[in-house]
């Protein structure tokens, strides 16, 4: 994707995280990025992109943001789940390219896709999978 942002401190998107790894190549102008990892593990490596964060949510989720200014030719790598936002700097418009990778490419995604197929095959090929459960199976399974 290509992003053109107006000069003078304009911002394209509010702070958020993406569900992909991102490489940002700054082509024109300058852009000040604020980036950081979420403080809580539960938000690490998200499987969906976040909503936009306001200032209060941003301080709570990511109390330690780094600031990086990209100039033409600079590249910034943002791992999946890193919160980020950017504003233009100076008297020029900003243009950057974003290359993303690893969308739905995790162990969870693989197992989520593979297990239903494997289970369907087992049910179709093994009559034992279709037998009734023992009368008190939930009791001895601890449920």
C-alpha positions in Angstrom: 0.0 0.0 0.0 1.1 3.6 -0.6 0.2 6.4 1.8 0.4 10.0 1.0 0.0 12.4 4.0 -0.3 16.2 3.9 2.5 18.3 5.3 2.4 20.2 8.6 1.8 17.5 11.2 -1.0 15.7 9.4 -1.9 12.2 10.6 -3.3 9.4 8.4 -4.5 7.0 11.1 -4.9 7.0 14.9 -2.7 4.8 17.0 -3.4 1.1 16.3 -1.8 -2.3 15.8 -1.9 -4.5 12.7 -2.4 -8.3 12.4 0.6 -8.5 10.1 4.3 -7.7 10.2 5.0 -4.4 8.3 7.9 -2.9 6.5 7.6 0.8 5.9 9.7 2.5 3.2 9.8 6.3 3.4 9.9 7.7 -0.2 9.2 11.5 0.2 9.1 13.9 3.0 9.6 13.1 6.7 7.3 11.3 9.1 7.6 11.0 12.9 6.5 7.5 14.1 5.6 6.5 17.6 5.9 2.8 18.1 5.9 0.3 21.0 5.0 -3.2 22.2 1.9 -3.7 24.4 2.7 -4.0 28.1 0.4 -7.0 28.6 1.1 -10.4 27.0 -2.5 -11.0 26.2 -2.2 -8.5 23.4 1.0 -10.0 22.0 0.8 -11.3 18.4 -2.8 -10.5 17.7 -4.8 -12.3 15.1 -6.9 -9.3 14.1 -6.0 -5.6 13.7 -7.1 -3.3 16.6 -9.5 -0.4 16.7 -8.0 3.1 16.9 -6.7 4.0 20.4 -7.3 7.3 22.1 -4.6 8.9 24.3 -5.8 7.2 27.5 -6.0 3.7 26.0 -2.6 4.2 24.4 -0.9 5.1 27.7 -2.5 2.1 29.4 -1.6 -0.4 26.7 1.8 0.9 25.8 3.3 3.2 28.4 6.8 3.2 26.7 6.6 4.5 23.1 9.7 5.1 21.0 9.8 8.0 18.5 11.5 7.5 15.2 11.7 10.0 12.3 11.9 8.5 8.8 13.4 10.3 6.0 13.5 9.3 2.3 15.2 5.9 1.9 14.7 4.9 5.5 13.0 1.6 6.3 11.1 0.7 9.5 10.0 -2.8 10.6 6.9 -3.1 12.8 6.3 -6.6 14.2 2.7 -7.8 14.3 0.9 -6.2 17.3 3.2 -3.2 17.7 1.2 -0.1 18.3 2.1 2.7 15.9 1.0 6.1 14.7 2.7 8.7 12.6 2.6 12.5 11.8 4.3 14.4 9.0 7.2 16.7 9.8 8.3 19.8 8.0 7.0 21.6 4.9 6.7 18.6 2.5 4.0 16.0 2.0 5.0 12.5 3.1 4.8 9.4 0.9 5.6 5.9 2.2 5.1 2.3 1.0 3.9 -0.4 3.4 4.7 -4.0 2.7 3.0 -6.5 4.9 3.6 -10.2 5.5 2.6 -13.1 7.7 -1.2 -12.5 7.5 -2.9 -15.5 9.1 0.4 -17.4 9.1 0.6 -18.7 12.7 0.4 -22.1 14.4 -3.1 -21.2 15.5 -4.2 -20.5 11.9 -2.7 -23.7 10.6 -4.4 -25.8 13.4 -7.7 -24.0 13.0 -7.7 -25.0 9.3 -6.3 -28.5 9.6 -8.1 -29.9 12.6 -11.7 -29.8 11.3 -10.5 -31.6 8.1 -8.6 -34.2 10.1 -11.6 -34.7 12.4 -14.0 -35.1 9.5 -11.7 -37.7 7.9 -11.5 -39.6 11.2 -15.3 -39.6 11.7 -15.9 -40.8 8.1 -13.2 -43.6 8.2 -13.4 -44.9 11.8 -16.8 -46.3 13.0 -15.6 -46.1 16.6 -15.7 -42.3 16.3 -19.4 -42.6 15.6 -20.2 -44.8 18.6 -22.3 -43.5 21.5 -20.4 -42.2 24.5 -20.5 -44.3 27.6 -23.3 -43.5 29.9 -21.3 -41.7 32.6 -18.3 -40.5 30.6 -18.7 -36.9 31.7 -18.4 -38.0 35.3 -15.2 -39.9 34.9 -13.8 -37.2 32.7 -14.2 -34.7 35.5 -17.0 -32.6 33.9 
